[in-house]
Amino acid sequence: GRELHLLEGLPRAWASPGAVTKVTAVPTSFGPVSLTLRVRPDGRSASVHVVPPKRQPPERLVVHLEHLGDRQTVRSVRVNGQGQQEVEIKAETVGPIRIEVDFQ
């Protein structure tokens, strides 16, 4: 529909401590999207950098965190420096998005 979901099918092995996963200009119905996921070597935090599609922005961009942190509980999430409960980015957000996740 009008939503773009990222990391929804991420293999758990790709989110192991020290892992870096990068996709560049992946085609979507909204335009190309790029993403880099970096899990810290200690596995206690991760960062996701997203360059969202520009051709036709989705109404919502949802970044799934359930496969991160090796089954740990998410303690905090910051999107572009602002604390959030979950990662749902509205269409009016343009430009790169930086997500920081800390685990318990």
Secondary structure, DSSP 8 states (H G I E B T S, - for coil): --EEEESTT--GGGGSTT-EEEEEEE--TTS-EEEEEEE-TTSSEEEEEEE---SS--SEEEE--TTSSTT--EEEEEETTEEESS-EEETT--S-EEEEEEE-
